[in-house]
Amino acid sequence: MKIGYKLSAEGFGPKELVRQAVLAEQAGFDFVEMSDHFHPWLDVQGHSPFAWTVFGTVAARTERIGLATGVTCPTVRYHPAIIAQAAATLALLSDGRFTLGVGAGERLNEHVVGRGFPNSVPERHALLREALEIIRLLWSGGYQSYRGTYLALDDARVFDLPPEPPPIAVAAGGRDAARLAAELGDGLFATEPRGDLVDAFREAGGSGPRYAEVPMAWAPDEHSAARAALETTRWAVTGWKVMSELPNPANFEAASTTVREEDMLARFACGNDPARYVEVAQPFVDAGFDHLVMQNAGPDPDGFIDFYRRELDGRIRALVPSTA
């Protein structure tokens, strides 16, 4: 079992994210994971720095902890050649500690470059497939060209390549994406405790790490934690079909107006009771995930990191599937 800390790039500025990553390493986390967004989900979150600059600084300020994007969309806002170059560079700077998490993306971040965002999920998956083929091609070395239905590469070469390419974890919200993760990725990434995704990944030949984000909100009391999560993270209970489609934070504000504190308490581990955190994490272990990301939506990141170090680390690492 590997345990990660989610760097909330929508909730904090770049220097604060670097500081938290250093604290996470000191607290014993195995890796830090950070989204690659252009916008926050809600205006109240107030941040969305450039993930690749932040992670370059984290690599320079840490020694042991792994780094993972959670996740990058390498199809619209970025061309996959740029991501191939960026990931190779970060792998070198971090001495092989970087994992490239990729996914089909959200309209929230991808529409900003004015190229549109595909309306159909199959088209998004086809784009992602071509992007992964381009990234793999460039990582194989030498000058490369590619002509796909959606994407092209013209006589390009990534000159600075690490001895081993960074592993790729592919985000899946359905079985088709999980099979793509097995075919062209090295691992699976998900946000729900869905065993069917792990099953599809394994049935298609996937055998690598399986990442999942576990919703948490630490505060000295349950009410304060739930209120903080409601203010900044209520978008998370709207479901992936909503989360992938809306174009701006204002739309997520409108879509989440009916979310209540009770909804956050039902979904998130809130407060300071370690047993509740274990209870929320257990379904992810039962589903077959082995890289759990602690996603704190509470108001005090330092308090959460200290709570994890004192109360949670051993408990979470000791979890095994309930049927074992």
Salt bridges, closest charged atoms under 4 A:
GLU10 OE2 - HIS37 ND1 3.19
GLU16 OE2 - ARG19 NH2 2.82
ASP30 OD2 - ARG317 NH1 2.82
GLU33 OE2 - LYS6 NZ 3.60
ASP36 OD1 - ARG77 NH1 3.63
GLU106 OE1 - HIS37 NE2 3.67
GLU110 OE2 - ARG77 NE 3.46
ASP176 OD1 - ARG179 NH2 2.46
GLU183 OE2 - ARG129 NH1 2.85
ASP186 OD2 - ARG136 NH2 2.91
GLU192 OE1 - ARG194 NH1 3.81
ASP196 OD2 - ARG194 NH2 2.79
GLU203 OE1 - ARG175 NH2 3.09
GLU213 OE2 - LYS6 NZ 2.92
GLU245 OE1 - ARG107 NH2 3.04
GLU245 OE2 - ARG124 NH2 2.93
GLU253 OE2 - ARG234 NH2 2.80
GLU261 OE2 - HIS223 ND1 2.80
GLU261 OE1 - ARG227 NH1 3.85
GLU262 OE2 - ARG260 NH1 3.90
ASP263 OD1 - ARG260 NH2 3.04
GLU279 OE1 - ARG276 NH1 3.09
ASP290 OD2 - ARG210 NH2 3.39
ASP290 OD1 - HIS291 ND1 2.94
ASP302 OD1 - ARG19 NH2 2.60
ASP306 OD1 - ARG309 NH2 2.53
ASP306 OD2 - ARG310 NE 2.73
GLU311 OE2 - ARG310 NH1 3.44
GLU311 OE1 - ARG315 NH1 3.34
ASP313 OD1 - ARG317 NE 2.84
